[in-house]
Amino acid sequence: MPSLDGYLHVIGLELLTILGLVTPLLNDKASKRVLSSALLLVLTFMLMHFVTHLLPDKIADFIYSAHHGYRSIKT
């Protein structure tokens, strides 16, 4: 069964694609500004989500590599 995280990735990518395709087709400045803001908001959330996936592993690698006792443990 796919996880909720996988569903959120798919929904976010679909939103980015739809907003990216629709925004250049609009002629009204107000609508274009709203959709551009929504695109930027979704992109920001997707990047923050990506960073939260990577950051804990990088911090743990740094902590474990900084202490000799942890480096000597075989994995």
Predicted model as a PDB file, atoms N, CA, C, CB and O in Angstrom, pLDDT in the B-factor column:
MODEL        1                                                                  
ATOM      1  N   MET A   1       0.841  -1.177   0.000  1.00 51.00           N  
ATOM      2  CA  MET A   1       0.000   0.000   0.000  1.00 51.00           C  
ATOM      3  C   MET A   1       0.887   1.242   0.000  1.00 51.00           C  
ATOM      4  CB  MET A   1      -0.957  -0.003   1.217  1.00 51.00           C  
ATOM      5  O   MET A   1       1.782   1.352   0.838  1.00 51.00           O  
ATOM      6  N   PRO A   2       0.660   2.173  -0.915  1.00 74.00           N  
ATOM      7  CA  PRO A   2       1.467   3.400  -0.949  1.00 74.00           C  
ATOM      8  C   PRO A   2       1.249   4.247   0.302  1.00 74.00           C  
ATOM      9  CB  PRO A   2       1.133   4.223  -2.200  1.00 74.00           C  
ATOM     10  O   PRO A   2       0.181   4.213   0.914  1.00 74.00           O  
ATOM     11  N   SER A   3       2.253   4.987   0.659  1.00 83.00           N  
ATOM     12  CA  SER A   3       2.175   5.794   1.869  1.00 83.00           C  
ATOM     13  C   SER A   3       1.539   7.153   1.577  1.00 83.00           C  
ATOM     14  CB  SER A   3       3.571   5.979   2.475  1.00 83.00           C  
ATOM     15  O   SER A   3       1.411   7.570   0.426  1.00 83.00           O  
ATOM     16  N   LEU A   4       1.151   7.817   2.638  1.00 84.00           N  
ATOM     17  CA  LEU A   4       0.580   9.157   2.529  1.00 84.00           C  
ATOM     18  C   LEU A   4       1.614  10.115   1.947  1.00 84.00           C  
ATOM     19  CB  LEU A   4       0.091   9.660   3.907  1.00 84.00           C  
ATOM     20  O   LEU A   4       1.271  11.022   1.188  1.00 84.00           O  
ATOM     21  N   ASP A   5       2.861   9.914   2.300  1.00 81.00           N  
ATOM     22  CA  ASP A   5       3.935  10.753   1.785  1.00 81.00           C  
ATOM     23  C   ASP A   5       4.038  10.647   0.265  1.00 81.00           C  
ATOM     24  CB  ASP A   5       5.264  10.366   2.432  1.00 81.00           C  
ATOM     25  O   ASP A   5       4.254  11.650  -0.415  1.00 81.00           O  
ATOM     26  N   GLY A   6       3.887   9.454  -0.259  1.00 84.00           N  
ATOM     27  CA  GLY A   6       3.915   9.264  -1.708  1.00 84.00           C  
ATOM     28  C   GLY A   6       2.764   9.985  -2.388  1.00 84.00           C  
ATOM     29  O   GLY A   6       2.934  10.601  -3.440  1.00 84.00           O  
ATOM     30  N   TYR A   7       1.579   9.900  -1.770  1.00 88.00           N  
ATOM     31  CA  TYR A   7       0.422  10.615  -2.320  1.00 88.00           C  
ATOM     32  C   TYR A   7       0.659  12.126  -2.326  1.00 88.00           C  
ATOM     33  CB  TYR A   7      -0.845  10.284  -1.512  1.00 88.00           C  
ATOM     34  O   TYR A   7       0.308  12.808  -3.288  1.00 88.00           O  
ATOM     35  N   LEU A   8       1.252  12.642  -1.255  1.00 84.00           N  
ATOM     36  CA  LEU A   8       1.529  14.082  -1.191  1.00 84.00           C  
ATOM     37  C   LEU A   8       2.528  14.501  -2.259  1.00 84.00           C  
ATOM     38  CB  LEU A   8       2.057  14.463   0.192  1.00 84.00           C  
ATOM     39  O   LEU A   8       2.401  15.588  -2.821  1.00 84.00           O  
ATOM     40  N   HIS A   9       3.513  13.668  -2.549  1.00 85.00           N  
ATOM     41  CA  HIS A   9       4.470  13.970  -3.613  1.00 85.00           C  
ATOM     42  C   HIS A   9       3.756  14.063  -4.961  1.00 85.00           C  
ATOM     43  CB  HIS A   9       5.579  12.897  -3.667  1.00 85.00           C  
ATOM     44  O   HIS A   9       3.990  14.993  -5.733  1.00 85.00           O  
ATOM     45  N   VAL A  10       2.889  13.099  -5.234  1.00 89.00           N  
ATOM     46  CA  VAL A  10       2.176  13.080  -6.513  1.00 89.00           C  
ATOM     47  C   VAL A  10       1.250  14.284  -6.637  1.00 89.00           C  
ATOM     48  CB  VAL A  10       1.373  11.779  -6.663  1.00 89.00           C  
ATOM     49  O   VAL A  10       1.205  14.925  -7.686  1.00 89.00           O  
ATOM     50  N   ILE A  11       0.513  14.595  -5.576  1.00 89.00           N  
ATOM     51  CA  ILE A  11      -0.396  15.737  -5.607  1.00 89.00           C  
ATOM     52  C   ILE A  11       0.384  17.036  -5.798  1.00 89.00           C  
ATOM     53  CB  ILE A  11      -1.229  15.799  -4.314  1.00 89.00           C  
ATOM     54  O   ILE A  11      -0.029  17.894  -6.578  1.00 89.00           O  
ATOM     55  N   GLY A  12       1.494  17.187  -5.102  1.00 88.00           N  
ATOM     56  CA  GLY A  12       2.310  18.398  -5.245  1.00 88.00           C  
ATOM     57  C   GLY A  12       2.862  18.548  -6.652  1.00 88.00           C  
ATOM     58  O   GLY A  12       2.845  19.643  -7.213  1.00 88.00           O  
ATOM     59  N   LEU A  13       3.350  17.459  -7.224  1.00 90.00           N  
ATOM     60  CA  LEU A  13       3.877  17.519  -8.594  1.00 90.00           C  
ATOM     61  C   LEU A  13       2.774  17.824  -9.600  1.00 90.00           C  
ATOM     62  CB  LEU A  13       4.565  16.199  -8.961  1.00 90.00           C  
ATOM     63  O   LEU A  13       3.000  18.564 -10.558  1.00 90.00           O  
ATOM     64  N   GLU A  14       1.579  17.260  -9.394  1.00 92.00           N  
ATOM     65  CA  GLU A  14       0.460  17.560 -10.277  1.00 92.00           C  
ATOM     66  C   GLU A  14       0.066  19.030 -10.180  1.00 92.00           C  
ATOM     67  CB  GLU A  14      -0.734  16.671  -9.941  1.00 92.00           C  
ATOM     68  O   GLU A  14      -0.196  19.673 -11.196  1.00 92.00           O  
ATOM     69  N   LEU A  15       0.023  19.563  -8.955  1.00 90.00           N  
ATOM     70  CA  LEU A  15      -0.302  20.981  -8.787  1.00 90.00           C  
ATOM     71  C   LEU A  15       0.731  21.869  -9.475  1.00 90.00           C  
ATOM     72  CB  LEU A  15      -0.391  21.337  -7.297  1.00 90.00           C  
ATOM     73  O   LEU A  15       0.369  22.836 -10.146  1.00 90.00           O  
ATOM     74  N   LEU A  16       2.000  21.551  -9.315  1.00 89.00           N  
ATOM     75  CA  LEU A  16       3.043  22.339  -9.971  1.00 89.00           C  
ATOM     76  C   LEU A  16       2.892  22.292 -11.490  1.00 89.00           C  
ATOM     77  CB  LEU A  16       4.433  21.832  -9.564  1.00 89.00           C  
ATOM     78  O   LEU A  16       3.049  23.309 -12.164  1.00 89.00           O  
ATOM     79  N   THR A  17       2.588  21.120 -12.021  1.00 92.00           N  
ATOM     80  CA  THR A  17       2.431  20.978 -13.467  1.00 92.00           C  
ATOM     81  C   THR A  17       1.232  21.770 -13.969  1.00 92.00           C  
ATOM     82  CB  THR A  17       2.280  19.504 -13.845  1.00 92.00           C  
ATOM     83  O   THR A  17       1.336  22.502 -14.954  1.00 92.00           O  
ATOM     84  N   ILE A  18       0.106  21.628 -13.303  1.00 91.00           N  
ATOM     85  CA  ILE A  18      -1.105  22.337 -13.730  1.00 91.00           C  
ATOM     86  C   ILE A  18      -0.908  23.845 -13.645  1.00 91.00           C  
ATOM     87  CB  ILE A  18      -2.310  21.914 -12.874  1.00 91.00           C  
ATOM     88  O   ILE A  18      -1.224  24.567 -14.591  1.00 91.00           O  
ATOM     89  N   LEU A  19      -0.391  24.320 -12.527  1.00 88.00           N  
ATOM     90  CA  LEU A  19      -0.185  25.762 -12.376  1.00 88.00           C  
ATOM     91  C   LEU A  19       0.852  26.286 -13.369  1.00 88.00           C  
ATOM     92  CB  LEU A  19       0.251  26.089 -10.946  1.00 88.00           C  
ATOM     93  O   LEU A  19       0.719  27.393 -13.890  1.00 88.00           O  
ATOM     94  N   GLY A  20       1.880  25.485 -13.624  1.00 88.00           N  
ATOM     95  CA  GLY A  20       2.903  25.897 -14.578  1.00 88.00           C  
ATOM     96  C   GLY A  20       2.390  25.971 -16.006  1.00 88.00           C  
ATOM     97  O   GLY A  20       2.865  26.786 -16.797  1.00 88.00           O  
ATOM     98  N   LEU A  21       1.429  25.128 -16.339  1.00 91.00           N  
ATOM     99  CA  LEU A  21       0.869  25.138 -17.693  1.00 91.00           C  
ATOM    100  C   LEU A  21      -0.226  26.185 -17.875  1.00 91.00           C  
ATOM    101  CB  LEU A  21       0.317  23.772 -18.029  1.00 91.00           C  
ATOM    102  O   LEU A  21      -0.346  26.770 -18.951  1.00 91.00           O  
ATOM    103  N   VAL A  22      -1.019  26.427 -16.844  1.00 90.00           N  
ATOM    104  CA  VAL A  22      -2.153  27.344 -16.959  1.00 90.00           C  
ATOM    105  C   VAL A  22      -1.731  28.803 -16.840  1.00 90.00           C  
ATOM    106  CB  VAL A  22      -3.185  27.026 -15.899  1.00 90.00           C  
ATOM    107  O   VAL A  22      -2.289  29.660 -17.525  1.00 90.00           O  
ATOM    108  N   THR A  23      -0.771  29.097 -15.999  1.00 87.00           N  
ATOM    109  CA  THR A  23      -0.385  30.485 -15.737  1.00 87.00           C  
ATOM    110  C   THR A  23       0.021  31.248 -16.997  1.00 87.00           C  
ATOM    111  CB  THR A  23       0.750  30.516 -14.751  1.00 87.00           C  
ATOM    112  O   THR A  23      -0.449  32.373 -17.167  1.00 87.00           O  
ATOM    113  N   PRO A  24       0.854  30.721 -17.888  1.00 87.00           N  
ATOM    114  CA  PRO A  24       1.222  31.498 -19.083  1.00 87.00           C  
ATOM    115  C   PRO A  24       0.061  31.708 -20.062  1.00 87.00           C  
ATOM    116  CB  PRO A  24       2.356  30.806 -19.804  1.00 87.00           C  
ATOM    117  O   PRO A  24       0.136  32.594 -20.913  1.00 87.00           O  
ATOM    118  N   LEU A  25      -0.998  30.922 -19.959  1.00 88.00           N  
ATOM    119  CA  LEU A  25      -2.116  31.033 -20.893  1.00 88.00           C  
ATOM    120  C   LEU A  25      -3.103  32.140 -20.537  1.00 88.00           C  
ATOM    121  CB  LEU A  25      -2.845  29.728 -20.959  1.00 88.00           C  
ATOM    122  O   LEU A  25      -3.952  32.494 -21.355  1.00 88.00           O  
ATOM    123  N   LEU A  26      -3.004  32.689 -19.338  1.00 86.00           N  
ATOM    124  CA  LEU A  26      -3.947  33.723 -18.895  1.00 86.00           C  
ATOM    125  C   LEU A  26      -3.548  35.094 -19.416  1.00 86.00           C  
ATOM    126  CB  LEU A  26      -4.030  33.753 -17.368  1.00 86.00           C  
ATOM    127  O   LEU A  26      -2.366  35.402 -19.573  1.00 86.00           O  
ATOM    128  N   ASN A  27      -4.569  35.913 -19.681  1.00 90.00           N  
ATOM    129  CA  ASN A  27      -4.325  37.288 -20.133  1.00 90.00           C  
ATOM    130  C   ASN A  27      -4.567  38.295 -19.021  1.00 90.00           C  
ATOM    131  CB  ASN A  27      -5.212  37.619 -21.328  1.00 90.00           C  
ATOM    132  O   ASN A  27      -3.991  39.383 -19.036  1.00 90.00           O  
ATOM    133  N   ASP A  28      -5.411  37.947 -18.056  1.00 89.00           N  
ATOM    134  CA  ASP A  28      -5.744  38.855 -16.962  1.00 89.00           C  
ATOM    135  C   ASP A  28      -4.584  38.923 -15.965  1.00 89.00           C  
ATOM    136  CB  ASP A  28      -7.044  38.402 -16.252  1.00 89.00           C  
ATOM    137  O   ASP A  28      -4.116  37.896 -15.476  1.00 89.00           O  
ATOM    138  N   LYS A  29      -4.131  40.136 -15.674  1.00 90.00           N  
ATOM    139  CA  LYS A  29      -2.979  40.294 -14.775  1.00 90.00           C  
ATOM    140  C   LYS A  29      -3.275  39.818 -13.356  1.00 90.00           C  
ATOM    141  CB  LYS A  29      -2.543  41.748 -14.739  1.00 90.00           C  
ATOM    142  O   LYS A  29      -2.426  39.197 -12.717  1.00 90.00           O  
ATOM    143  N   ALA A  30      -4.485  40.111 -12.860  1.00 91.00           N  
ATOM    144  CA  ALA A  30      -4.820  39.724 -11.484  1.00 91.00           C  
ATOM    145  C   ALA A  30      -4.839  38.201 -11.343  1.00 91.00           C  
ATOM    146  CB  ALA A  30      -6.191  40.316 -11.073  1.00 91.00           C  
ATOM    147  O   ALA A  30      -4.306  37.659 -10.375  1.00 91.00           O  
ATOM    148  N   SER A  31      -5.445  37.520 -12.298  1.00 88.00           N  
ATOM    149  CA  SER A  31      -5.500  36.054 -12.242  1.00 88.00           C  
ATOM    150  C   SER A  31      -4.112  35.455 -12.379  1.00 88.00           C  
ATOM    151  CB  SER A  31      -6.418  35.504 -13.343  1.00 88.00           C  
ATOM    152  O   SER A  31      -3.772  34.484 -11.704  1.00 88.00           O  
ATOM    153  N   LYS A  32      -3.314  36.043 -13.257  1.00 89.00           N  
ATOM    154  CA  LYS A  32      -1.950  35.542 -13.450  1.00 89.00           C  
ATOM    155  C   LYS A  32      -1.127  35.712 -12.178  1.00 89.00           C  
ATOM    156  CB  LYS A  32      -1.268  36.270 -14.622  1.00 89.00           C  
ATOM    157  O   LYS A  32      -0.325  34.843 -11.834  1.00 89.00           O  
ATOM    158  N   ARG A  33      -1.321  36.825 -11.482  1.00 91.00           N  
ATOM    159  CA  ARG A  33      -0.590  37.077 -10.245  1.00 91.00           C  
ATOM    160  C   ARG A  33      -1.003  36.081  -9.163  1.00 91.00           C  
ATOM    161  CB  ARG A  33      -0.827  38.518  -9.763  1.00 91.00           C  
ATOM    162  O   ARG A  33      -0.158  35.583  -8.419  1.00 91.00           O  
ATOM    163  N   VAL A  34      -2.301  35.790  -9.077  1.00 91.00           N  
ATOM    164  CA  VAL A  34      -2.788  34.828  -8.075  1.00 91.00           C  
ATOM    165  C   VAL A  34      -2.227  33.439  -8.364  1.00 91.00           C  
ATOM    166  CB  VAL A  34      -4.340  34.788  -8.059  1.00 91.00           C  
ATOM    167  O   VAL A  34      -1.757  32.762  -7.450  1.00 91.00           O  
ATOM    168  N   LEU A  35      -2.270  33.010  -9.610  1.00 89.00           N  
ATOM    169  CA  LEU A  35      -1.751  31.683  -9.947  1.00 89.00           C  
ATOM    170  C   LEU A  35      -0.239  31.609  -9.800  1.00 89.00           C  
ATOM    171  CB  LEU A  35      -2.145  31.310 -11.364  1.00 89.00           C  
ATOM    172  O   LEU A  35       0.292  30.565  -9.421  1.00 89.00           O  
ATOM    173  N   SER A  36       0.455  32.689 -10.092  1.00 89.00           N  
ATOM    174  CA  SER A  36       1.906  32.702  -9.889  1.00 89.00           C  
ATOM    175  C   SER A  36       2.245  32.595  -8.403  1.00 89.00           C  
ATOM    176  CB  SER A  36       2.524  33.985 -10.485  1.00 89.00           C  
ATOM    177  O   SER A  36       3.198  31.916  -8.022  1.00 89.00           O  
ATOM    178  N   SER A  37       1.462  33.264  -7.579  1.00 92.00           N  
ATOM    179  CA  SER A  37       1.673  33.168  -6.127  1.00 92.00           C  
ATOM    180  C   SER A  37       1.381  31.755  -5.633  1.00 92.00           C  
ATOM    181  CB  SER A  37       0.781  34.186  -5.379  1.00 92.00           C  
ATOM    182  O   SER A  37       2.101  31.229  -4.784  1.00 92.00           O  
ATOM    183  N   ALA A  38       0.326  31.142  -6.164  1.00 90.00           N  
ATOM    184  CA  ALA A  38      -0.001  29.765  -5.778  1.00 90.00           C  
ATOM    185  C   ALA A  38       1.100  28.814  -6.224  1.00 90.00           C  
ATOM    186  CB  ALA A  38      -1.354  29.335  -6.383  1.00 90.00           C  
ATOM    187  O   ALA A  38       1.463  27.896  -5.488  1.00 90.00           O  
ATOM    188  N   LEU A  39       1.633  29.025  -7.420  1.00 89.00           N  
ATOM    189  CA  LEU A  39       2.740  28.196  -7.917  1.00 89.00           C  
ATOM    190  C   LEU A  39       3.957  28.331  -7.016  1.00 89.00           C  
ATOM    191  CB  LEU A  39       3.107  28.586  -9.362  1.00 89.00           C  
ATOM    192  O   LEU A  39       4.593  27.335  -6.670  1.00 89.00           O  
ATOM    193  N   LEU A  40       4.277  29.547  -6.640  1.00 92.00           N  
ATOM    194  CA  LEU A  40       5.414  29.782  -5.752  1.00 92.00           C  
ATOM    195  C   LEU A  40       5.182  29.152  -4.381  1.00 92.00           C  
ATOM    196  CB  LEU A  40       5.671  31.285  -5.603  1.00 92.00           C  
ATOM    197  O   LEU A  40       6.110  28.607  -3.784  1.00 92.00           O  
ATOM    198  N   LEU A  41       3.958  29.223  -3.883  1.00 92.00           N  
ATOM    199  CA  LEU A  41       3.632  28.642  -2.583  1.00 92.00           C  
ATOM    200  C   LEU A  41       3.771  27.122  -2.610  1.00 92.00           C  
ATOM    201  CB  LEU A  41       2.212  29.035  -2.164  1.00 92.00           C  
ATOM    202  O   LEU A  41       4.367  26.538  -1.705  1.00 92.00           O  
ATOM    203  N   VAL A  42       3.225  26.482  -3.639  1.00 90.00           N  
ATOM    204  CA  VAL A  42       3.320  25.021  -3.754  1.00 90.00           C  
ATOM    205  C   VAL A  42       4.777  24.601  -3.923  1.00 90.00           C  
ATOM    206  CB  VAL A  42       2.471  24.507  -4.944  1.00 90.00           C  
ATOM    207  O   VAL A  42       5.215  23.621  -3.320  1.00 90.00           O  
ATOM    208  N   LEU A  43       5.528  25.335  -4.739  1.00 90.00           N  
ATOM    209  CA  LEU A  43       6.942  25.025  -4.939  1.00 90.00           C  
ATOM    210  C   LEU A  43       7.725  25.157  -3.636  1.00 90.00           C  
ATOM    211  CB  LEU A  43       7.542  25.943  -6.008  1.00 90.00           C  
ATOM    212  O   LEU A  43       8.593  24.336  -3.343  1.00 90.00           O  
ATOM    213  N   THR A  44       7.419  26.183  -2.865  1.00 92.00           N  
ATOM    214  CA  THR A  44       8.086  26.380  -1.575  1.00 92.00           C  
ATOM    215  C   THR A  44       7.792  25.230  -0.621  1.00 92.00           C  
ATOM    216  CB  THR A  44       7.649  27.703  -0.944  1.00 92.00           C  
ATOM    217  O   THR A  44       8.696  24.731   0.049  1.00 92.00           O  
ATOM    218  N   PHE A  45       6.539  24.810  -0.559  1.00 89.00           N  
ATOM    219  CA  PHE A  45       6.191  23.688   0.309  1.00 89.00           C  
ATOM    220  C   PHE A  45       6.866  22.404  -0.148  1.00 89.00           C  
ATOM    221  CB  PHE A  45       4.681  23.496   0.347  1.00 89.00           C  
ATOM    222  O   PHE A  45       7.312  21.611   0.681  1.00 89.00           O  
ATOM    223  N   MET A  46       6.945  22.193  -1.448  1.00 88.00           N  
ATOM    224  CA  MET A  46       7.604  20.990  -1.954  1.00 88.00           C  
ATOM    225  C   MET A  46       9.099  21.002  -1.627  1.00 88.00           C  
ATOM    226  CB  MET A  46       7.396  20.867  -3.471  1.00 88.00           C  
ATOM    227  O   MET A  46       9.665  19.970  -1.266  1.00 88.00           O  
ATOM    228  N   LEU A  47       9.730  22.158  -1.751  1.00 88.00           N  
ATOM    229  CA  LEU A  47      11.154  22.257  -1.407  1.00 88.00           C  
ATOM    230  C   LEU A  47      11.385  22.070   0.090  1.00 88.00           C  
ATOM    231  CB  LEU A  47      11.715  23.609  -1.852  1.00 88.00           C  
ATOM    232  O   LEU A  47      12.349  21.423   0.499  1.00 88.00           O  
ATOM    233  N   MET A  48      10.499  22.639   0.900  1.00 87.00           N  
ATOM    234  CA  MET A  48      10.624  22.451   2.350  1.00 87.00           C  
ATOM    235  C   MET A  48      10.436  20.980   2.714  1.00 87.00           C  
ATOM    236  CB  MET A  48       9.594  23.325   3.105  1.00 87.00           C  
ATOM    237  O   MET A  48      11.131  20.464   3.589  1.00 87.00           O  
ATOM    238  N   HIS A  49       9.521  20.318   2.061  1.00 84.00           N  
ATOM    239  CA  HIS A  49       9.291  18.895   2.306  1.00 84.00           C  
ATOM    240  C   HIS A  49      10.521  18.076   1.899  1.00 84.00           C  
ATOM    241  CB  HIS A  49       8.042  18.409   1.536  1.00 84.00           C  
ATOM    242  O   HIS A  49      10.907  17.135   2.592  1.00 84.00           O  
ATOM    243  N   PHE A  50      11.119  18.439   0.785  1.00 83.00           N  
ATOM    244  CA  PHE A  50      12.334  17.765   0.324  1.00 83.00           C  
ATOM    245  C   PHE A  50      13.469  17.952   1.321  1.00 83.00           C  
ATOM    246  CB  PHE A  50      12.752  18.292  -1.055  1.00 83.00           C  
ATOM    247  O   PHE A  50      14.203  17.008   1.613  1.00 83.00           O  
ATOM    248  N   VAL A  51      13.616  19.163   1.844  1.00 82.00           N  
ATOM    249  CA  VAL A  51      14.676  19.444   2.817  1.00 82.00           C  
ATOM    250  C   VAL A  51      14.441  18.657   4.102  1.00 82.00           C  
ATOM    251  CB  VAL A  51      14.749  20.955   3.124  1.00 82.00           C  
ATOM    252  O   VAL A  51      15.399  18.180   4.711  1.00 82.00           O  
ATOM    253  N   THR A  52      13.191  18.512   4.524  1.00 81.00           N  
ATOM    254  CA  THR A  52      12.927  17.760   5.755  1.00 81.00           C  
ATOM    255  C   THR A  52      13.216  16.275   5.579  1.00 81.00           C  
ATOM    256  CB  THR A  52      11.478  17.955   6.194  1.00 81.00           C  
ATOM    257  O   THR A  52      13.435  15.571   6.564  1.00 81.00           O  
ATOM    258  N   HIS A  53      13.219  15.792   4.349  1.00 81.00           N  
ATOM    259  CA  HIS A  53      13.620  14.407   4.107  1.00 81.00           C  
ATOM    260  C   HIS A  53      15.133  14.253   4.198  1.00 81.00           C  
ATOM    261  CB  HIS A  53      13.124  13.938   2.736  1.00 81.00           C  
ATOM    262  O   HIS A  53      15.621  13.249   4.716  1.00 81.00           O  
ATOM    263  N   LEU A  54      15.874  15.229   3.705  1.00 76.00           N  
ATOM    264  CA  LEU A  54      17.333  15.123   3.643  1.00 76.00           C  
ATOM    265  C   LEU A  54      18.034  15.573   4.910  1.00 76.00           C  
ATOM    266  CB  LEU A  54      17.845  15.922   2.496  1.00 76.00           C  
ATOM    267  O   LEU A  54      19.035  14.978   5.307  1.00 76.00           O  
ATOM    268  N   LEU A  55      17.527  16.608   5.547  1.00 80.00           N  
ATOM    269  CA  LEU A  55      18.227  17.229   6.664  1.00 80.00           C  
ATOM    270  C   LEU A  55      18.467  16.292   7.842  1.00 80.00           C  
ATOM    271  CB  LEU A  55      17.459  18.414   7.131  1.00 80.00           C  
ATOM    272  O   LEU A  55      19.586  16.286   8.355  1.00 80.00           O  
ATOM    273  N   PRO A  56      17.509  15.505   8.309  1.00 80.00           N  
ATOM    274  CA  PRO A  56      17.795  14.633   9.458  1.00 80.00           C  
ATOM    275  C   PRO A  56      18.938  13.655   9.195  1.00 80.00           C  
ATOM    276  CB  PRO A  56      16.551  13.859   9.834  1.00 80.00           C  
ATOM    277  O   PRO A  56      19.741  13.398  10.092  1.00 80.00           O  
ATOM    278  N   ASP A  57      19.024  13.113   8.001  1.00 75.00           N  
ATOM    279  CA  ASP A  57      20.116  12.193   7.685  1.00 75.00           C  
ATOM    280  C   ASP A  57      21.466  12.908   7.697  1.00 75.00           C  
ATOM    281  CB  ASP A  57      19.881  11.541   6.319  1.00 75.00           C  
ATOM    282  O   ASP A  57      22.454  12.358   8.183  1.00 75.00           O  
ATOM    283  N   LYS A  58      21.513  14.117   7.174  1.00 76.00           N  
ATOM    284  CA  LYS A  58      22.772  14.874   7.152  1.00 76.00           C  
ATOM    285  C   LYS A  58      23.215  15.236   8.569  1.00 76.00           C  
ATOM    286  CB  LYS A  58      22.618  16.153   6.303  1.00 76.00           C  
ATOM    287  O   LYS A  58      24.402  15.151   8.885  1.00 76.00           O  
ATOM    288  N   ILE A  59      22.280  15.638   9.420  1.00 75.00           N  
ATOM    289  CA  ILE A  59      22.626  15.976  10.805  1.00 75.00           C  
ATOM    290  C   ILE A  59      23.120  14.733  11.537  1.00 75.00           C  
ATOM    291  CB  ILE A  59      21.408  16.590  11.545  1.00 75.00           C  
ATOM    292  O   ILE A  59      24.111  14.795  12.266  1.00 75.00           O  
ATOM    293  N   ALA A  60      22.438  13.606  11.350  1.00 74.00           N  
ATOM    294  CA  ALA A  60      22.862  12.369  12.016  1.00 74.00           C  
ATOM    295  C   ALA A  60      24.236  11.936  11.520  1.00 74.00           C  
ATOM    296  CB  ALA A  60      21.834  11.244  11.778  1.00 74.00           C  
ATOM    297  O   ALA A  60      25.070  11.505  12.317  1.00 74.00           O  
ATOM    298  N   ASP A  61      24.485  12.043  10.216  1.00 76.00           N  
ATOM    299  CA  ASP A  61      25.807  11.695   9.692  1.00 76.00           C  
ATOM    300  C   ASP A  61      26.890  12.581  10.292  1.00 76.00           C  
ATOM    301  CB  ASP A  61      25.823  11.809   8.169  1.00 76.00           C  
ATOM    302  O   ASP A  61      27.979  12.106  10.613  1.00 76.00           O  
ATOM    303  N   PHE A  62      26.593  13.866  10.442  1.00 75.00           N  
ATOM    304  CA  PHE A  62      27.569  14.783  11.027  1.00 75.00           C  
ATOM    305  C   PHE A  62      27.843  14.434  12.483  1.00 75.00           C  
ATOM    306  CB  PHE A  62      27.077  16.229  10.917  1.00 75.00           C  
ATOM    307  O   PHE A  62      28.998  14.395  12.908  1.00 75.00           O  
ATOM    308  N   ILE A  63      26.790  14.180  13.246  1.00 71.00           N  
ATOM    309  CA  ILE A  63      26.969  13.868  14.671  1.00 71.00           C  
ATOM    310  C   ILE A  63      27.751  12.573  14.845  1.00 71.00           C  
ATOM    311  CB  ILE A  63      25.605  13.760  15.379  1.00 71.00           C  
ATOM    312  O   ILE A  63      28.684  12.504  15.644  1.00 71.00           O  
ATOM    313  N   TYR A  64      27.362  11.549  14.093  1.00 72.00           N  
ATOM    314  CA  TYR A  64      28.024  10.260  14.250  1.00 72.00           C  
ATOM    315  C   TYR A  64      29.462  10.287  13.737  1.00 72.00           C  
ATOM    316  CB  TYR A  64      27.239   9.185  13.525  1.00 72.00           C  
ATOM    317  O   TYR A  64      30.310   9.569  14.267  1.00 72.00           O  
ATOM    318  N   SER A  65      29.751  11.083  12.737  1.00 72.00           N  
ATOM    319  CA  SER A  65      31.120  11.142  12.227  1.00 72.00           C  
ATOM    320  C   SER A  65      32.023  11.997  13.117  1.00 72.00           C  
ATOM    321  CB  SER A  65      31.124  11.692  10.805  1.00 72.00           C  
ATOM    322  O   SER A  65      33.246  11.874  13.059  1.00 72.00           O  
ATOM    323  N   ALA A  66      31.422  12.863  13.941  1.00 65.00           N  
ATOM    324  CA  ALA A  66      32.215  13.740  14.800  1.00 65.00           C  
ATOM    325  C   ALA A  66      32.705  13.044  16.068  1.00 65.00           C  
ATOM    326  CB  ALA A  66      31.404  14.954  15.174  1.00 65.00           C  
ATOM    327  O   ALA A  66      33.628  13.541  16.713  1.00 65.00           O  
ATOM    328  N   HIS A  67      32.112  11.906  16.444  1.00 63.00           N  
ATOM    329  CA  HIS A  67      32.481  11.223  17.668  1.00 63.00           C  
ATOM    330  C   HIS A  67      33.179   9.917  17.325  1.00 63.00           C  
ATOM    331  CB  HIS A  67      31.246  10.970  18.552  1.00 63.00           C  
ATOM    332  O   HIS A  67      32.675   9.107  16.547  1.00 63.00           O  
ATOM    333  N   HIS A  68      34.344   9.730  17.919  1.00 62.00           N  
ATOM    334  CA  HIS A  68      35.134   8.529  17.640  1.00 62.00           C  
ATOM    335  C   HIS A  68      34.407   7.255  18.043  1.00 62.00           C  
ATOM    336  CB  HIS A  68      36.466   8.602  18.358  1.00 62.00           C  
ATOM    337  O   HIS A  68      34.504   6.234  17.362  1.00 62.00           O  
ATOM    338  N   GLY A  69      33.684   7.318  19.143  1.00 59.00           N  
ATOM    339  CA  GLY A  69      32.977   6.126  19.625  1.00 59.00           C  
ATOM    340  C   GLY A  69      31.945   5.622  18.633  1.00 59.00           C  
ATOM    341  O   GLY A  69      31.721   4.416  18.529  1.00 59.00           O  
ATOM    342  N   TYR A  70      31.325   6.518  17.914  1.00 57.00           N  
ATOM    343  CA  TYR A  70      30.331   6.106  16.933  1.00 57.00           C  
ATOM    344  C   TYR A  70      30.997   5.606  15.642  1.00 57.00           C  
ATOM    345  CB  TYR A  70      29.383   7.270  16.623  1.00 57.00           C  
ATOM    346  O   TYR A  70      30.470   4.724  14.965  1.00 57.00           O  
ATOM    347  N   ARG A  71      32.157   6.179  15.315  1.00 56.00           N  
ATOM    348  CA  ARG A  71      32.847   5.758  14.093  1.00 56.00           C  
ATOM    349  C   ARG A  71      33.389   4.348  14.202  1.00 56.00           C  
ATOM    350  CB  ARG A  71      33.975   6.711  13.773  1.00 56.00           C  
ATOM    351  O   ARG A  71      33.546   3.660  13.194  1.00 56.00           O  
ATOM    352  N   SER A  72      33.677   3.911  15.427  1.00 55.00           N  
ATOM    353  CA  SER A  72      34.289   2.605  15.583  1.00 55.00           C  
ATOM    354  C   SER A  72      33.278   1.457  15.521  1.00 55.00           C  
ATOM    355  CB  SER A  72      35.032   2.553  16.884  1.00 55.00           C  
ATOM    356  O   SER A  72      33.663   0.291  15.443  1.00 55.00           O  
ATOM    357  N   ILE A  73      31.987   1.791  15.557  1.00 55.00           N  
ATOM    358  CA  ILE A  73      30.953   0.759  15.499  1.00 55.00           C  
ATOM    359  C   ILE A  73      30.787   0.313  14.060  1.00 55.00           C  
ATOM    360  CB  ILE A  73      29.604   1.275  16.074  1.00 55.00           C  
ATOM    361  O   ILE A  73      30.589   1.139  13.169  1.00 55.00           O  
ATOM    362  N   LYS A  74      30.866  -0.974  13.830  1.00 59.00           N  
ATOM    363  CA  LYS A  74      30.679  -1.523  12.494  1.00 59.00           C  
ATOM    364  C   LYS A  74      29.190  -1.629  12.206  1.00 59.00           C  
ATOM    365  CB  LYS A  74      31.368  -2.903  12.355  1.00 59.00           C  
ATOM    366  O   LYS A  74      28.416  -2.051  13.066  1.00 59.00           O  
ATOM    367  N   THR A  75      28.787  -1.248  10.998  1.00 58.00           N  
ATOM    368  CA  THR A  75      27.379  -1.359  10.632  1.00 58.00           C  
ATOM    369  C   THR A  75      27.138  -2.574   9.779  1.00 58.00           C  
ATOM    370  CB  THR A  75      26.914  -0.117   9.904  1.00 58.00           C  
ATOM    371  O   THR A  75      26.004  -2.829   9.374  1.00 58.00           O  
TER     372      THR A  75                                                      
ENDMDL                                                                          
END                                                                             
